[in-house]
Amino acid sequence: MEKYDIAVIGAGPAGYNCAINFAKQGKKVVIIEKDNLGGTCLNRGCIPTKFLWQAASVKQTISKSYEYGLKSVLEPVNFQEIINKKNRLVENLVKGVSRLLAANKVDVIKGTASFKNKNELNIKTETEEISIFADKIIIATGSESKSIPNVEYDHKKYIDSTDVLNLTEVPKTMLVIGAGAIGIELSSIFASFGCKVTLREICPQILPSEDSDLAQELSKVLARQGIKVEAGCTDTLKDKDSFEKILIVAGRKSNADELKPENIGLSLDKRKFVSTQNYATNVDNIFAIGDIIAKGFLAYTAEQDAINVAENLQSKNPVPKVVFSFPPVASVKAVDYDSYKDVAFGKSTFISNARAQIEGQRTGWIKVAIDNVSKKVIGVWIIGVNADELIESATMIIKSDMKVTDLSKDMFFHPGLSELIFEATRNC
Ligand SMILES: Cc1cc2nc3c(=O)[nH]c(=O)nc-3n(C[C@H](O)[C@H](O)[C@H](O)COP(=O)(O)OP(=O)(O)OC[C@H]3O[C@@H](n4cnc5c(N)ncnc54)[C@H](O)[C@@H]3O)c2cc1C
């Protein structure tokens, strides 16, 4: 039986980054993946959605070219061609992950892993069953689409986020159930391509865990784009027959069962995600990272877990959040945000910013929260063009404990969108 220092189960952003980090320390590492390298993020998550979002953005830009004195004619959209291009990009990026693992001398086994005991894994490949031994095992098996009670995906009418990213035609009508980040992104993308979208959320607001001001503004923006938004909807399937497709994006579920956790007495939580304390499970030398520990459900938190577990670090940094709507929304809060009692808020608007005017993107605002006592910036919320990039500066400002007075000493490029962050702090 082949022996390794480290075995990693799952080659998504958590798994492959973890494997590479351990390999760089000179460890003998194997990674086991049952599907394509790159996991959900690369094959059916972050990358495909952002490619489709970009395609929709280009379409919008072309149709607004007259604003710059340019005439253009947009041919009817061939959605199959867009999906083909998306697939080509994904294939290339998967090859990139494969090259990266090879360059770091990580062994890759294609197959489904399960525990035999705490040091041995059984791996079912297409042709055989093999066993490997490892001193340390890292579980990075990710998560799967979760439906709503009493509804099964049939992958034809009732579809999940993977199915929708492989449709070859834009449906005429689509009901999207679940107005979290994924539901909003997919609603925005498909509405841009001409689909009549109804977006339903059972919670009282869309983006249920986000600032209500931001969620309300986004609701208005989505409605202006023709998306019918219904929050606080108790019967999400009330008129199910009137939709060509029903996309259910109501959260993620665990896939830990396949690992045969009972063979090693691995503790799972109520929802069957792996219970951990600083990535350590209840079983010696077995760790878990990424979606399977249900802490972030984001590729970059998964990647941070990978670094932390390989380098024995603990990091508690503010986590920026982004939703790719049109325009995008983003937010970041200090880790101890809720402990501040005397907070002031200030806003700046994109319509007042020269760069936003030049880009023809006048929608939205930036809201900043500062602690009145220390004058530190403790929260930033953005709805507007390039929110996804602007939030990085905001994260650095919060992480570095910068005060409003520190920002006054900085210079912001003009004409730039980042001027809006400074302006919002001055309005606090
Ligand atoms: C539609 C969509 C859009 C998203 N957009 C973003 C975004 O823009 N930004 C962002 O940060 N996050 C986004 N996410 C979330 C992000 O994709 C996940 O948080 C991230 O992929 C989690 O990484 P992971 O490595 O933990 O798991 P995964 O990426 O899910 O990888 C786990 C891997 O383990 C494999 N595996 C599972 N069980 C076994 C087994 N028993 N044996 C062998 N292999 C196994 C799976 O095949 C999979 O490849 C999106 C998700 C979705 C669904």
PDBQT file of the ligand as one rigid body, heavy atoms in Angstrom, charges set to zero:
ROOT
HETATM    1  C1  LIG A 501     -23.167  28.876  -8.587  1.00  0.00    +0.000 C 
HETATM    2  C2  LIG A 501     -22.093  29.162  -7.573  1.00  0.00    +0.000 A 
HETATM    3  C3  LIG A 501     -21.378  30.346  -7.655  1.00  0.00    +0.000 A 
HETATM    4  C4  LIG A 501     -20.368  30.635  -6.728  1.00  0.00    +0.000 A 
HETATM    5  N1  LIG A 501     -19.676  31.803  -6.841  1.00  0.00    +0.000 NA
HETATM    6  C5  LIG A 501     -18.706  32.067  -5.963  1.00  0.00    +0.000 A 
HETATM    7  C6  LIG A 501     -17.924  33.249  -6.080  1.00  0.00    +0.000 A 
HETATM    8  O1  LIG A 501     -18.109  34.049  -6.989  1.00  0.00    +0.000 OA
HETATM    9  N2  LIG A 501     -16.946  33.470  -5.176  1.00  0.00    +0.000 N 
HETATM   10  C7  LIG A 501     -16.698  32.597  -4.145  1.00  0.00    +0.000 A 
HETATM   11  O2  LIG A 501     -15.793  32.840  -3.354  1.00  0.00    +0.000 OA
HETATM   12  N3  LIG A 501     -17.425  31.463  -4.004  1.00  0.00    +0.000 NA
HETATM   13  C8  LIG A 501     -18.401  31.172  -4.883  1.00  0.00    +0.000 A 
HETATM   14  N4  LIG A 501     -19.096  30.004  -4.764  1.00  0.00    +0.000 N 
HETATM   15  C9  LIG A 501     -18.778  29.087  -3.654  1.00  0.00    +0.000 C 
HETATM   16  C10 LIG A 501     -17.510  28.284  -3.960  1.00  0.00    +0.000 C 
HETATM   17  O3  LIG A 501     -17.646  27.636  -5.192  1.00  0.00    +0.000 OA
HETATM   18  C11 LIG A 501     -17.273  27.260  -2.855  1.00  0.00    +0.000 C 
HETATM   19  O4  LIG A 501     -17.321  27.908  -1.603  1.00  0.00    +0.000 OA
HETATM   20  C12 LIG A 501     -15.918  26.602  -3.023  1.00  0.00    +0.000 C 
HETATM   21  O5  LIG A 501     -15.840  25.904  -4.234  1.00  0.00    +0.000 OA
HETATM   22  C13 LIG A 501     -15.668  25.653  -1.849  1.00  0.00    +0.000 C 
HETATM   23  O6  LIG A 501     -14.430  25.045  -2.034  1.00  0.00    +0.000 OA
HETATM   24  P1  LIG A 501     -14.139  23.586  -1.439  1.00  0.00    +0.000 P 
HETATM   25  O7  LIG A 501     -12.777  23.244  -1.909  1.00  0.00    +0.000 OA
HETATM   26  O8  LIG A 501     -14.441  23.575  -0.011  1.00  0.00    +0.000 OA
HETATM   27  O9  LIG A 501     -15.227  22.633  -2.125  1.00  0.00    +0.000 OA
HETATM   28  P2  LIG A 501     -15.513  22.301  -3.647  1.00  0.00    +0.000 P 
HETATM   29  O10 LIG A 501     -15.070  23.377  -4.537  1.00  0.00    +0.000 OA
HETATM   30  O11 LIG A 501     -16.941  21.890  -3.696  1.00  0.00    +0.000 OA
HETATM   31  O12 LIG A 501     -14.586  21.055  -3.941  1.00  0.00    +0.000 OA
HETATM   32  C14 LIG A 501     -14.784  19.824  -3.312  1.00  0.00    +0.000 C 
HETATM   33  C15 LIG A 501     -14.314  18.711  -4.229  1.00  0.00    +0.000 C 
HETATM   34  O13 LIG A 501     -14.344  17.470  -3.519  1.00  0.00    +0.000 OA
HETATM   35  C16 LIG A 501     -14.739  16.442  -4.397  1.00  0.00    +0.000 C 
HETATM   36  N5  LIG A 501     -15.243  15.325  -3.578  1.00  0.00    +0.000 N 
HETATM   37  C17 LIG A 501     -16.340  15.320  -2.793  1.00  0.00    +0.000 A 
HETATM   38  N6  LIG A 501     -16.442  14.150  -2.133  1.00  0.00    +0.000 NA
HETATM   39  C18 LIG A 501     -15.401  13.376  -2.536  1.00  0.00    +0.000 A 
HETATM   40  C19 LIG A 501     -14.963  12.075  -2.209  1.00  0.00    +0.000 A 
HETATM   41  N7  LIG A 501     -15.609  11.319  -1.321  1.00  0.00    +0.000 N 
HETATM   42  N8  LIG A 501     -13.849  11.588  -2.818  1.00  0.00    +0.000 NA
HETATM   43  C20 LIG A 501     -13.171  12.354  -3.730  1.00  0.00    +0.000 A 
HETATM   44  N9  LIG A 501     -13.541  13.610  -4.072  1.00  0.00    +0.000 NA
HETATM   45  C21 LIG A 501     -14.639  14.121  -3.461  1.00  0.00    +0.000 A 
HETATM   46  C22 LIG A 501     -15.801  17.106  -5.259  1.00  0.00    +0.000 C 
HETATM   47  O14 LIG A 501     -15.957  16.417  -6.488  1.00  0.00    +0.000 OA
HETATM   48  C23 LIG A 501     -15.208  18.510  -5.442  1.00  0.00    +0.000 C 
HETATM   49  O15 LIG A 501     -14.435  18.602  -6.621  1.00  0.00    +0.000 OA
HETATM   50  C24 LIG A 501     -20.098  29.694  -5.693  1.00  0.00    +0.000 A 
HETATM   51  C25 LIG A 501     -20.805  28.485  -5.611  1.00  0.00    +0.000 A 
HETATM   52  C26 LIG A 501     -21.794  28.212  -6.543  1.00  0.00    +0.000 A 
HETATM   53  C27 LIG A 501     -22.536  26.901  -6.440  1.00  0.00    +0.000 C 
ENDROOT
TORSDOF 0
